[in-house]
Structures are given as C-alpha cells and as structure tokens.
Amino acid sequence: MKKQRIFVIGGPTASGKSALAMKLASKIDGCIVNGDAIQVYQDLQVLSARPNEKDTQKFKHFLFGFVDAWTNYSLANWLDDMAKILPELKKPIVVGGTGMYLDALINGVHEIPEIDPKIRQEVRQMPVEEVKKRMKGYLFQDPQRLRRGLEVLLSTGHPLTYFYQQPKRKPVDADFVLIRVLPDREKVYRSCADRFEIMKKNGAIEEVAHLNKIKATGGVIKAIGVPEIQDFLSGKITETIMTEKVVTATRQYAKRQMTWFRHHGNPRYVVTDVSQENLEDITK
C-alpha cells in the first residue's frame, strides 16, 4: 500500500515558511498543520505569528490556537494529536520552526513516562552541586540536562539511557517530503525587527496584558516577547528597551534555529527565497 505523502516545512522564525506553506497548499490543494510549539496557544495569535482569519479561510488549518493559557502543551501531546489527525488528512503540509517537533514526527522519539510533579519540584529546587553529586559520571554536564536525568531516575527508577535504548515511537508511517527554508541570515534578522513593529501595531502588547489579566500560567508565558512585554507593562522598562530586548531575543532564537536546521535531517529541498520559489520541483 502506498504511503501517505506529508510535506514538512521547517525554518527559522521570520523566514517566510508560512508563506511557502500557503503557496504549496494553493498548488496541491492541501491543508496546513501546525508544527510550532507556541502557535498552539489560543491567546497568543499576534505575538506567535499565527495564521490570521483570512489565511485560515483559504485553506484548512489544524492544531493552531486550540490550547488554553493554563496548559503546558508538550511534544508528547503534539505527537498524540498528530497521530490522531494526520492519517485522516489529504495532502497535509506540516509547517513550523520547532525543530524538535518536526524531527520527532519524521524520525520518532524515545518515550519517557510522565515525571511525578513532586519529584520535579524537588529536583528543580535542589542546589546544582547536589544534582552533580547525585549524577556523578553522567554523560552530560549541563545543569539542565543533569536535572532532567535526575528527575527521570527518581521518578521511574531508570536512567535516561534505559529509555534511549527502547524503540522510538513514530506517530505516523509516511513518505515525508522535507523542505528547509534558509534565507540569508541578515535578511532574517531584518525581518525579526520589522515583524515585531507590525506585531506591536496589531495588538501584541494588548495580548500580553490579557495574559496578565487572566493570570496565565501555562506554556504560553514562555513565548519570546511575553516576559519583555510584561516588564514593560509593569513599568520596569521603557517601550524602547522592551523592543530592543524582544528583537534581540528573536534574533538569537532565529540563529539557533538556523544552526539546528542546517545540521539536522536530510531535506529534499532547500529554499533560500520564498518569493522566487515556483514549487515545480517540490511537487513532482
């Protein structure tokens, strides 16, 4: 039986990957599926650059803006949702900048049981030296990874290596057409600054004020721009400094994304200029 064909478009923020997904959907009469960790949150449309109503009326969109502001939506949640919806979709185009999500979709992921919240809190409050002492001889020395390893060990009774030796879980078995959008770095940096100015005009500050009002506690508050705008709203920094901080954080994130996407996966196509891409080779 012929495998389902799934297009996967990945690239840094402000690279034009969403525009490419729209062009591709128009050409193949496809639908668009979210592959971004932040665009799942319903209360952050502007600041997450989520597709607007005009875009969603042109083509069917899935897994965008459906998670509330008090939920921590994880990779495991996303893979569960993808396993449910992807087999039922015709000509799906998965697009996003969260490389870890896209890699897990294509190559699978080692499943680790949910961590006991009490153990997680205990480990997070533990001094770094104590964590290092308990994890002596562990392969990684990064404190964050050490904490993760310790909470898994204490919660499950197994080290992380045990789970890494288990078969990977793949949400779907498909023919993935992997596309990378990798424009010139300076162009991406300029787009980061220009886009945030547009976001401010379109209500990004008001979005964060709303999150404050409803006392959001979920993953939405981790989005780039939210902490900086919160500091502005509380009077800790000026709008000018807020803007500088958001643009800098966005550029740093884009740089990390570009590095990740250049060194992970084996894309069939690399697009450097979305406006010039005619899609003929991609859709063959």
C-alpha positions in Angstrom: 0.0 0.0 0.0 1.3 3.4 -1.0 2.4 5.6 2.0 0.7 8.9 2.8 2.8 11.8 1.4 3.4 14.5 4.0 5.2 17.8 3.3 7.2 19.1 6.2 8.4 22.7 6.0 10.9 23.9 8.7 12.9 27.0 9.1 13.8 29.9 11.4 11.3 32.5 12.6 10.6 35.3 10.1 12.0 33.2 7.2 8.8 33.0 5.2 8.0 29.4 5.8 4.3 30.1 6.5 4.0 31.9 3.2 5.7 29.0 1.4 3.2 26.6 3.1 0.3 28.8 1.7 1.8 28.7 -1.8 2.2 25.0 -1.6 -1.3 24.4 -0.3 -2.6 26.5 -3.2 -0.7 24.5 -5.7 -1.6 21.0 -4.4 -5.0 21.8 -2.8 -3.6 20.8 0.5 -4.2 21.7 4.2 -1.8 23.2 6.7 -0.9 21.6 10.1 1.0 23.4 12.9 4.5 22.3 13.8 5.3 25.2 16.1 5.3 24.8 19.9 3.8 28.3 20.6 1.3 28.7 17.8 -0.9 26.1 19.6 -1.9 28.6 22.2 -5.2 30.4 21.6 -4.4 33.6 23.5 -1.3 34.5 21.5 -2.2 34.9 17.9 -0.3 38.1 17.1 2.9 37.5 19.1 3.2 33.9 17.9 2.7 35.0 14.2 -0.2 32.5 14.0 -2.2 32.5 10.7 -4.9 35.0 10.7 -8.6 34.5 9.9 -8.0 35.5 6.2 -5.4 32.7 5.9 -7.5 30.1 7.6 -10.4 30.8 5.3 -8.3 30.0 2.3 -7.1 26.6 3.4 -8.0 24.3 6.3 -5.6 24.7 9.3 -5.1 22.2 12.1 -3.6 22.4 15.6 -3.5 26.2 15.6 -4.7 28.2 18.6 -6.6 25.5 20.5 -4.7 25.2 23.8 -5.7 27.4 26.8 -3.4 29.7 28.7 -3.1 27.5 31.8 -1.9 24.3 30.0 1.7 23.2 29.4 1.4 21.6 25.9 4.3 19.2 25.3 6.0 17.4 22.5 4.2 14.2 23.6 0.8 16.0 23.4 1.6 17.2 19.9 2.7 13.7 18.7 -0.6 12.3 20.2 -2.6 14.8 18.3 -0.6 14.3 15.1 -1.2 10.5 15.3 -4.9 11.2 15.5 -5.3 13.7 12.7 -2.6 13.2 10.1 -3.8 9.8 8.7 -7.3 11.4 8.1 -5.9 14.4 6.1 -5.5 14.7 2.4 -2.2 16.4 1.3 -1.1 17.7 4.7 1.6 20.3 4.9 3.2 20.5 8.4 5.0 23.8 8.9 6.8 25.2 11.9 10.0 26.4 13.5 10.2 23.9 16.4 12.9 21.6 15.0 12.5 19.1 17.8 8.8 18.6 17.0 9.5 18.1 13.3 12.4 15.7 13.9 10.2 13.6 16.3 7.4 13.5 13.7 9.8 12.2 11.0 12.2 10.0 13.0 10.3 9.2 16.1 11.1 9.8 19.7 12.0 7.8 22.8 9.1 7.8 25.1 9.7 8.7 28.8 6.9 8.3 31.4 5.4 11.4 32.9 7.5 12.8 35.8 6.0 12.9 39.3 5.3 16.7 39.9 6.6 16.5 43.5 9.9 14.9 42.3 10.2 17.5 39.6 9.7 20.4 42.1 12.2 18.8 44.5 14.9 18.4 41.8 14.4 22.0 40.5 14.9 23.4 43.9 18.0 21.3 44.6 21.4 23.1 44.5 23.4 22.4 41.4 26.2 20.9 43.4 23.8 18.4 44.9 22.5 17.5 41.5 26.0 17.0 40.1 26.9 14.8 43.1 23.9 12.5 42.6 24.6 12.4 38.8 28.3 11.8 39.1 29.6 10.0 36.0 26.6 11.1 33.9 27.4 11.7 30.2 26.2 15.3 30.2 27.4 18.1 32.5 24.9 20.7 31.5 23.0 21.5 34.7 19.6 21.5 33.0 20.3 18.0 31.5 21.6 16.8 34.8 18.3 17.9 36.5 16.3 16.2 33.8 18.3 13.0 34.2 17.9 13.0 38.0 14.1 13.6 37.9 13.7 10.8 35.4 15.8 8.4 37.6 14.0 9.3 40.8 10.5 9.2 39.2 10.9 6.0 37.1 13.7 4.1 38.7 15.5 4.0 35.4 18.3 6.3 33.9 17.6 8.2 30.7 19.9 5.7 28.8 17.4 3.0 29.5 14.7 4.8 27.6 17.1 5.8 24.8 17.7 2.1 24.2 14.0 1.4 23.7 12.4 1.5 20.2 11.3 5.0 19.1 7.7 5.9 18.8 6.6 7.2 15.4 3.2 8.9 15.2 2.7 8.0 11.5 4.5 5.9 8.9 4.6 8.2 5.8 6.6 9.5 2.9 7.9 12.7 4.3 9.0 15.4 1.8 11.3 17.6 4.0 11.7 21.2 3.0 14.1 23.7 4.6 13.6 27.4 4.4 17.0 29.0 5.0 17.3 32.6 3.7 20.3 34.8 4.2 20.9 35.4 7.9 20.9 39.2 7.7 17.6 39.1 5.9 16.1 37.0 8.7 17.5 39.5 11.3 15.9 42.4 9.5 12.6 40.6 9.2 12.7 39.9 13.0 12.8 43.7 13.7 10.3 44.6 11.1 7.9 41.9 12.2 7.9 43.0 15.8 7.0 46.5 14.8 4.0 45.1 12.9 3.1 42.9 15.9 3.0 46.0 18.2 0.7 47.8 15.8 -1.6 44.7 15.6 -2.0 44.2 19.3 0.9 42.2 20.7 1.1 44.4 23.9 -2.7 44.0 24.4 -2.3 40.2 24.1 0.2 40.1 26.9 -1.9 42.5 29.0 -4.8 39.9 28.6 -2.5 37.1 29.7 -1.7 39.1 32.8 -5.4 39.8 33.4 -6.3 36.1 33.3 -3.2 35.1 35.3 -1.9 32.7 32.6 0.4 30.0 33.9 0.9 27.6 31.0 3.5 27.3 28.3 2.2 30.4 26.6 4.0 32.7 29.1 7.4 31.2 27.9 7.0 32.6 24.4 9.6 35.1 23.2 8.2 38.6 23.8 5.9 37.8 26.7 8.4 38.4 29.6 9.7 41.5 28.0 6.3 43.0 27.4 5.3 42.1 30.9 8.3 44.1 32.2 7.1 47.0 30.1 3.6 46.8 31.3 4.8 46.7 34.9 6.9 49.8 34.4 10.2 48.1 34.8 11.5 49.0 31.3 10.6 51.5 28.6 9.0 50.6 25.3 12.3 51.3 23.5 14.2 48.9 25.8 11.4 46.3 25.5 11.6 46.4 21.7 15.3 46.0 21.8 15.1 43.1 24.1 12.4 41.3 22.1 14.2 41.8 18.8 17.5 40.6 20.3 15.8 37.5 21.8 14.1 36.8 18.5 17.3 37.1 16.5 19.1 34.8 19.0 16.4 32.3 18.6 16.5 32.5 14.8 20.2 32.0 14.9 19.8 28.8 17.0 17.1 27.6 14.6 19.2 28.2 11.5 22.1 26.3 13.1 19.7 23.4 14.0 18.0 23.2 10.7 21.4 23.3 8.8 22.7 20.3 10.8 19.6 18.1 11.3 17.7 16.0 8.8 18.3 15.4 5.1 15.9 17.8 3.3 14.9 17.1 -0.3 14.7 20.8 -1.0 16.3 23.9 0.5 14.5 27.2 -0.2 16.5 30.4 0.2 14.0 32.9 -1.2 10.3 32.0 -0.8 9.2 34.8 -3.2 11.2 33.3 -6.0 10.2 29.6 -5.4 7.9 28.2 -8.1 7.4 24.8 -6.4 7.6 22.8 -9.6 10.4 20.5 -8.3 8.9 20.2 -4.8 5.5 18.9 -6.1 6.8 16.4 -8.7 
